[in-house]
Amino acid sequence: KGREYLADMLSDISHQLKTPLAGITILTDLLKNPDLPQEKRREFADKINAQADRAAWLIKNLLALSQIEAGVLKLKAEKTDGQALLREVCAPFEVMAELKDVTLSLSAPSGAFLLCDRHWTAEALSNIVKNCLEHTPSKGAVYVKLEQNNFSTDITIRDTGEGIKKEQLPHIFERFYKADNAGRDSVGIGLAMAKQILLLQNGDITAKSRPGEGTAFFIKLYRVEG
């Protein structure tokens, strides 16, 4: 059974990587045309960049998932400034939000700290923010909010997007699961990886959603004192 799962996973990975790599090959061939206008050159170069970024994102997340599966991903707990962590998570998506005309809003009190592996927790939260932005139409909003109590640091990431059907909601954290509203390029690994990273740190993530009313992700990480 383990071998079958591995074979299926490798097949899926190779299939997902074919799309951006094929795009890069085609666009590179087009760039070789000496008569290509400068405007088109810039456009094709940007598209190659986007496809390369997508391939890199896929490889990074699939590598993390495979490390989690094998039980070899080592997380280092450190006292982390919550506000700085969320700024680091949101910063790379500001341009994407602006291009989509979506408001990306961040709210976190100063002095809030959490005990976590900063790098991998940022990766997990980034995948959730990315998912929310991808499913939020123009004029919509994505809200990232951190709150702290005596027991835990709670992070809510909420969007005003199309939402998820009730029967599909329990499956969104499963590997390679794609809901009806998944984008054409969706792979179904971002949320799965995020959940595994949080579980490895005694944290958790749950989601609430209604079609047409957006989706909210609730993350809980036990807090560190002082």
Order of alpha helices (4+ residues) and beta strands (2+ residues): alpha-alpha-beta-alpha-alpha-beta-beta-alpha-beta-beta-alpha-beta-beta
